[in-house]
Amino acid sequence: MLVLTRKKGESIMIGDTIEVVVLGSEGDAVKIGIKAPQQVQIYRSEIYEMIQVSNREATQSVGLVDKLSQWMKKPEKNGENDR
């Protein structure tokens, strides 16, 4: 982890297109601004983690649906036709 000290109004650059600006601080909270291209997705870390969990759950659900679908397509072993 890179640790930097910045004052109000100072910034850091991430690559060529993302700038993080210190806007101020109040108590334990620091207010920052992020200048980035519109196509760059920016999330608070707790929101990002919720999205990742949701995506993993959705992927698992799709896998279960696929397995169930395949199971339902299998012909019955007693020789009867599919219904």
Protein Blocks (a to p, Z undefined) as FASTA:
>chain_A
ZZddddehiacdehjlbccddfbdehjbccddddddfklccddfklmmmmmmmmmmmmmm
mmmmmmmmmmmmpccfklpacZZ
